[in-house]
């Protein structure tokens, strides 16, 4: 079974827990996800099964949108509601106008320091492991882009924000930093991801509904095909001869079918264009065979304009089917 699903992860389980439950329900060993959600968070989690897991790297870099609840006046060690309280401050002097005024500082490209309790690796060690052992290290700053940030509701001392951001953005850090900017501190008290790349919350069944569909072999109504999942990439339509060449790992002379799409995707999808190159020269493209199926992901040859080499080929392995044996019972 080679398929991609968007599931509405509930609050509570980790992303790894969701993958494990889908693995058991489907009987499929190869299952992965794009873009981790903490147990505190709910919302869109993109899941891939079978050979479609090879596409996850092209989905992870997509922009994501969140609805974040931020509580002012309290900071925690983890920057969210699950951590030990570090400070308490009277937030009564904060209002919507003050919060709104601070948001301008966090729009656009900013530097952000991830939380100490995060999966960021420093010298080969996960930050959360070091933090639990009481070891303090300098957390590296990373550059992220906040494409949009709006205040949707203010019910003192809580603000509801909608954030669209690039890969690697920590919404917990954003909440913490906005709180620091107001002078009273804040932490993330709730988080829901409403979009991950092309996948919106309306595309995502509940986890229970998806698990039941997998058990009943009726998953197709929730499925996103591999070629659709990467339709944010420029497209190359292969001839039968080109399809054979790509299947055999040979580069092909071809042009993207929509140069306008290639240009428009450049500023949104990491890796869509050649770093430091012209914005209208795509770096990667999806290659469709004459039947419209995904044949490969192609990478532009920087030394030979209009030549594309196969980066990942999908025709080479026949499409597997969901196993006929019943899956293991759900815990």
C-alpha positions as a Python dict, from the first residue, in 0.01 Angstrom:
ca = {
    (1, 'X'): (0, 0, 0),
    (2, 'X'): (157, 327, -118),
    (3, 'X'): (-52, 620, 0),
    (4, 'X'): (-49, 948, 183),
    (5, 'X'): (-307, 1061, 437),
    (6, 'X'): (-365, 1372, 643),
    (7, 'X'): (-502, 1280, 984),
    (8, 'X'): (-645, 1507, 1253),
    (9, 'X'): (-422, 1410, 1546),
    (10, 'X'): (-595, 1446, 1882),
    (11, 'X'): (-438, 1598, 2191),
    (12, 'X'): (-256, 1333, 2395),
    (13, 'X'): (-67, 1088, 2173),
    (14, 'X'): (273, 1168, 2027),
    (15, 'X'): (325, 1169, 1652),
    (16, 'X'): (515, 842, 1698),
    (17, 'X'): (211, 694, 1876),
    (18, 'X'): (-7, 786, 1578),
    (19, 'X'): (236, 618, 1338),
    (20, 'X'): (241, 302, 1553),
    (21, 'X'): (-139, 280, 1561),
    (22, 'X'): (-164, 328, 1184),
    (23, 'X'): (105, 66, 1132),
    (24, 'X'): (-97, -187, 1333),
    (25, 'X'): (-430, -104, 1170),
    (26, 'X'): (-293, -120, 815),
    (27, 'X'): (-53, -411, 857),
    (28, 'X'): (200, -194, 673),
    (29, 'X'): (552, -188, 816),
    (30, 'X'): (672, 126, 636),
    (31, 'X'): (487, 418, 790),
    (32, 'X'): (620, 768, 855),
    (33, 'X'): (505, 1122, 916),
    (34, 'X'): (598, 1475, 806),
    (35, 'X'): (624, 1746, 1071),
    (36, 'X'): (608, 1636, 1435),
    (37, 'X'): (324, 1750, 1660),
    (38, 'X'): (377, 1750, 2038),
    (39, 'X'): (127, 1561, 2258),
    (40, 'X'): (-18, 1900, 2357),
    (41, 'X'): (-101, 1979, 1994),
    (42, 'X'): (-380, 1859, 1768),
    (43, 'X'): (-446, 1896, 1399),
    (44, 'X'): (-301, 1806, 1061),
    (45, 'X'): (-39, 1532, 1065),
    (46, 'X'): (70, 1401, 725),
    (47, 'X'): (122, 1024, 718),
    (48, 'X'): (279, 817, 440),
    (49, 'X'): (271, 440, 390),
    (50, 'X'): (484, 210, 179),
    (51, 'X'): (704, 362, -89),
    (52, 'X'): (521, 694, -43),
    (53, 'X'): (736, 743, 269),
    (54, 'X'): (1012, 837, 25),
    (55, 'X'): (816, 1154, -51),
    (56, 'X'): (809, 1279, 308),
    (57, 'X'): (1122, 1491, 270),
    (58, 'X'): (943, 1692, 0),
    (59, 'X'): (643, 1749, 227),
    (60, 'X'): (826, 1831, 551),
    (61, 'X'): (962, 2159, 416),
    (62, 'X'): (618, 2302, 338),
    (63, 'X'): (478, 2601, 527),
    (64, 'X'): (242, 2526, 814),
    (65, 'X'): (-46, 2715, 976),
    (66, 'X'): (-136, 2698, 1344),
    (67, 'X'): (-398, 2835, 1579),
    (68, 'X'): (-214, 2903, 1904),
    (69, 'X'): (-353, 2987, 2247),
    (70, 'X'): (-110, 3197, 2452),
    (71, 'X'): (-156, 3265, 2823),
    (72, 'X'): (16, 3577, 2959),
    (73, 'X'): (156, 3620, 3308),
    (74, 'X'): (306, 3270, 3348),
    (75, 'X'): (627, 3126, 3203),
    (76, 'X'): (722, 2758, 3218),
    (77, 'X'): (1037, 2553, 3166),
    (78, 'X'): (898, 2394, 2850),
    (79, 'X'): (734, 2714, 2721),
    (80, 'X'): (397, 2534, 2725),
    (81, 'X'): (131, 2440, 2978),
    (82, 'X'): (289, 2104, 3056),
    (83, 'X'): (608, 2248, 3207),
    (84, 'X'): (691, 2354, 3560),
    (85, 'X'): (608, 2717, 3632),
    (86, 'X'): (914, 2945, 3631),
    (87, 'X'): (758, 3288, 3689),
    (88, 'X'): (420, 3440, 3771),
    (89, 'X'): (349, 3803, 3689),
    (90, 'X'): (34, 4015, 3710),
    (91, 'X'): (-90, 4045, 3348),
    (92, 'X'): (-374, 4288, 3426),
    (93, 'X'): (-191, 4571, 3252),
    (94, 'X'): (-185, 4384, 2921),
    (95, 'X'): (-462, 4436, 2667),
    (96, 'X'): (-526, 4352, 2304),
    (97, 'X'): (-365, 4676, 2185),
    (98, 'X'): (-40, 4596, 2362),
    (99, 'X'): (-32, 4240, 2230),
    (100, 'X'): (-115, 4356, 1878),
    (101, 'X'): (166, 4613, 1889),
    (102, 'X'): (422, 4346, 1978),
    (103, 'X'): (326, 4112, 1696),
    (104, 'X'): (494, 4333, 1435),
    (105, 'X'): (831, 4239, 1586),
    (106, 'X'): (773, 3875, 1500),
    (107, 'X'): (655, 3894, 1141),
    (108, 'X'): (894, 3820, 858),
    (109, 'X'): (1234, 3656, 893),
    (110, 'X'): (1340, 3637, 1256),
    (111, 'X'): (1593, 3463, 1476),
    (112, 'X'): (1447, 3218, 1723),
    (113, 'X'): (1595, 3011, 2003),
    (114, 'X'): (1426, 2670, 2041),
    (115, 'X'): (1308, 2563, 2387),
    (116, 'X'): (1549, 2372, 2610),
    (117, 'X'): (1294, 2089, 2607),
    (118, 'X'): (1305, 2020, 2233),
    (119, 'X'): (1442, 1762, 1991),
    (120, 'X'): (1715, 1997, 1871),
    (121, 'X'): (2052, 1823, 1877),
    (122, 'X'): (2360, 1990, 2029),
    (123, 'X'): (2690, 1802, 2004),
    (124, 'X'): (2497, 1486, 1924),
    (125, 'X'): (2271, 1513, 2229),
    (126, 'X'): (1899, 1593, 2226),
    (127, 'X'): (1816, 1909, 2413),
    (128, 'X'): (1533, 1747, 2609),
    (129, 'X'): (1770, 1477, 2736),
    (130, 'X'): (2018, 1739, 2857),
    (131, 'X'): (1742, 1951, 3012),
    (132, 'X'): (1601, 1656, 3206),
    (133, 'X'): (1948, 1589, 3348),
    (134, 'X'): (1985, 1952, 3450),
    (135, 'X'): (2267, 2016, 3202),
    (136, 'X'): (2261, 2368, 3061),
    (137, 'X'): (2411, 2432, 2718),
    (138, 'X'): (2394, 2720, 2474),
    (139, 'X'): (2096, 2658, 2249),
    (140, 'X'): (2174, 2752, 1889),
    (141, 'X'): (1964, 3026, 1733),
    (142, 'X'): (1789, 2943, 1408),
    (143, 'X'): (1643, 3164, 1137),
    (144, 'X'): (1274, 3113, 1058),
    (145, 'X'): (1012, 3307, 868),
    (146, 'X'): (673, 3403, 1008),
    (147, 'X'): (471, 3464, 694),
    (148, 'X'): (162, 3585, 880),
    (149, 'X'): (71, 3642, 1244),
    (150, 'X'): (-270, 3768, 1354),
    (151, 'X'): (-449, 3825, 1684),
    (152, 'X'): (-788, 3657, 1649),
    (153, 'X'): (-918, 3685, 2003),
    (154, 'X'): (-828, 3845, 2336),
    (155, 'X'): (-988, 3711, 2652),
    (156, 'X'): (-756, 3825, 2933),
    (157, 'X'): (-507, 3682, 3001),
    (158, 'X'): (-536, 3461, 2691),
    (159, 'X'): (-471, 3548, 2328),
    (160, 'X'): (-558, 3336, 2028),
    (161, 'X'): (-315, 3376, 1738),
    (162, 'X'): (-306, 3237, 1386),
    (163, 'X'): (46, 3174, 1260),
    (164, 'X'): (172, 3068, 917),
    (165, 'X'): (542, 2987, 925),
    (166, 'X'): (827, 2797, 767),
    (167, 'X'): (968, 2462, 865),
    (168, 'X'): (1151, 2452, 1198),
    (169, 'X'): (952, 2726, 1369),
    (170, 'X'): (877, 2655, 1734),
    (171, 'X'): (538, 2800, 1825),
    (172, 'X'): (628, 2746, 2192),
    (173, 'X'): (927, 2976, 2149),
    (174, 'X'): (712, 3229, 1963),
    (175, 'X'): (463, 3238, 2252),
    (176, 'X'): (745, 3270, 2506),
    (177, 'X'): (913, 3552, 2311),
    (178, 'X'): (591, 3747, 2261),
    (179, 'X'): (530, 3722, 2634),
    (180, 'X'): (879, 3849, 2706),
    (181, 'X'): (821, 4142, 2470),
    (182, 'X'): (514, 4247, 2669),
    (183, 'X'): (710, 4232, 2994),
    (184, 'X'): (484, 3984, 3175),
    (185, 'X'): (587, 3655, 3014),
    (186, 'X'): (366, 3394, 2851),
    (187, 'X'): (343, 3029, 2759),
    (188, 'X'): (168, 2822, 2496),
    (189, 'X'): (-154, 2684, 2642),
    (190, 'X'): (-303, 2524, 2331),
    (191, 'X'): (-203, 2449, 1972),
    (192, 'X'): (-385, 2323, 1663),
    (193, 'X'): (-225, 2283, 1322),
    (194, 'X'): (-480, 2370, 1056),
    (195, 'X'): (-259, 2331, 749),
    (196, 'X'): (58, 2152, 648),
    (197, 'X'): (151, 2243, 292),
    (198, 'X'): (-134, 2141, 63),
    (199, 'X'): (-312, 1949, 340),
    (200, 'X'): (-579, 2142, 531),
    (201, 'X'): (-781, 2040, 834),
    (202, 'X'): (-1080, 1976, 606),
    (203, 'X'): (-872, 1705, 432),
    (204, 'X'): (-800, 1528, 759),
    (205, 'X'): (-1026, 1259, 907),
    (206, 'X'): (-1009, 1191, 1278),
    (207, 'X'): (-755, 931, 1383),
    (208, 'X'): (-1032, 690, 1484),
    (209, 'X'): (-1204, 725, 1145),
    (210, 'X'): (-880, 661, 957),
    (211, 'X'): (-793, 359, 1171),
    (212, 'X'): (-1136, 210, 1112),
    (213, 'X'): (-1110, 273, 737),
    (214, 'X'): (-774, 96, 727),
    (215, 'X'): (-912, -203, 914),
    (216, 'X'): (-1216, -219, 682),
    (217, 'X'): (-1000, -175, 368),
    (218, 'X'): (-1196, 139, 279),
    (219, 'X'): (-912, 387, 314),
    (220, 'X'): (-935, 513, -46),
    (221, 'X'): (-1179, 794, 39),
    (222, 'X'): (-911, 949, 263),
    (223, 'X'): (-614, 880, 37),
    (224, 'X'): (-399, 1139, -140),
    (225, 'X'): (-205, 988, -429),
    (226, 'X'): (172, 1038, -444),
    (227, 'X'): (150, 1251, -759),
    (228, 'X'): (-107, 1479, -597),
    (229, 'X'): (89, 1507, -272),
    (230, 'X'): (380, 1672, -455),
    (231, 'X'): (178, 1884, -696),
    (232, 'X'): (339, 2194, -540),
    (233, 'X'): (650, 2104, -741),
    (234, 'X'): (687, 2205, -1108),
    (235, 'X'): (570, 1930, -1340),
    (236, 'X'): (746, 1749, -1624),
    (237, 'X'): (530, 1530, -1847),
    (238, 'X'): (736, 1237, -1973),
    (239, 'X'): (702, 1063, -2306),
    (240, 'X'): (711, 681, -2309),
    (241, 'X'): (1079, 691, -2408),
    (242, 'X'): (1161, 941, -2133),
    (243, 'X'): (970, 731, -1882),
    (244, 'X'): (1184, 430, -1971),
    (245, 'X'): (1501, 636, -1937),
    (246, 'X'): (1396, 770, -1597),
    (247, 'X'): (1303, 420, -1478),
    (248, 'X'): (1655, 312, -1568),
    (249, 'X'): (1813, 607, -1389),
    (250, 'X'): (1915, 805, -1695),
    (251, 'X'): (1883, 1185, -1718),
    (252, 'X'): (1636, 1330, -1965),
    (253, 'X'): (1615, 1647, -2168),
    (254, 'X'): (1284, 1808, -2073),
    (255, 'X'): (1113, 2132, -1976),
    (256, 'X'): (870, 2204, -1697),
    (257, 'X'): (514, 2235, -1821),
    (258, 'X'): (440, 2552, -1627),
    (259, 'X'): (732, 2796, -1584),
    (260, 'X'): (500, 3035, -1399),
    (261, 'X'): (436, 2766, -1139),
    (262, 'X'): (809, 2706, -1106),
    (263, 'X'): (867, 3074, -1034),
    (264, 'X'): (576, 3110, -793),
    (265, 'X'): (686, 2809, -589),
    (266, 'X'): (1038, 2941, -546),
    (267, 'X'): (971, 3152, -239),
    (268, 'X'): (740, 2902, -72),
    (269, 'X'): (899, 2558, -98),
    (270, 'X'): (1253, 2498, 18),
    (271, 'X'): (1452, 2323, -250),
    (272, 'X'): (1213, 2421, -530),
    (273, 'X'): (1478, 2635, -694),
    (274, 'X'): (1852, 2631, -721),
    (275, 'X'): (2010, 2804, -416),
    (276, 'X'): (2156, 3134, -518),
    (277, 'X'): (2031, 3083, -871),
    (278, 'X'): (1761, 3239, -1081),
    (279, 'X'): (1415, 3222, -928),
    (280, 'X'): (1270, 3095, -1256),
    (281, 'X'): (1497, 2788, -1270),
    (282, 'X'): (1340, 2507, -1065),
    (283, 'X'): (1570, 2272, -881),
    (284, 'X'): (1329, 1982, -847),
    (285, 'X'): (1022, 1868, -1038),
    (286, 'X'): (773, 1584, -1026),
    (287, 'X'): (784, 1367, -1337),
    (288, 'X'): (455, 1216, -1453),
    (289, 'X'): (436, 924, -1695),
    (290, 'X'): (196, 923, -1992),
    (291, 'X'): (-76, 782, -1763),
    (292, 'X'): (-36, 1070, -1518),
    (293, 'X'): (128, 862, -1246),
    (294, 'X'): (429, 977, -1050),
    (295, 'X'): (734, 827, -1218),
    (296, 'X'): (1005, 1012, -1026),
    (297, 'X'): (1125, 1321, -853),
    (298, 'X'): (1381, 1483, -1083),
    (299, 'X'): (1665, 1718, -994),
    (300, 'X'): (1795, 1977, -1237),
    (301, 'X'): (2146, 1921, -1370),
    (302, 'X'): (2329, 2248, -1287),
    (303, 'X'): (2589, 2183, -1557),
    (304, 'X'): (2344, 2116, -1840),
    (305, 'X'): (2039, 2341, -1875),
    (306, 'X'): (1712, 2155, -1932),
    (307, 'X'): (1862, 1820, -1830),
    (308, 'X'): (1703, 1644, -1537),
    (309, 'X'): (1839, 1348, -1346),
    (310, 'X'): (1626, 1107, -1144),
    (311, 'X'): (1654, 1173, -772),
    (312, 'X'): (1394, 918, -663),
    (313, 'X'): (1229, 673, -900),
    (314, 'X'): (888, 525, -818),
    (315, 'X'): (815, 307, -1121),
    (316, 'X'): (1094, 62, -1040),
    (317, 'X'): (900, -102, -756),
    (318, 'X'): (554, -240, -832),
    (319, 'X'): (279, -86, -626),
    (320, 'X'): (217, -301, -323),
    (321, 'X'): (-130, -373, -199),
    (322, 'X'): (-259, -368, 153),
    (323, 'X'): (-188, -712, 309),
    (324, 'X'): (-462, -972, 292),
    (325, 'X'): (-397, -1094, 646),
    (326, 'X'): (-587, -919, 924),
    (327, 'X'): (-394, -649, 1111),
    (328, 'X'): (-296, -687, 1473),
    (329, 'X'): (-565, -583, 1717),
    (330, 'X'): (-561, -221, 1826),
    (331, 'X'): (-442, -154, 2179),
}
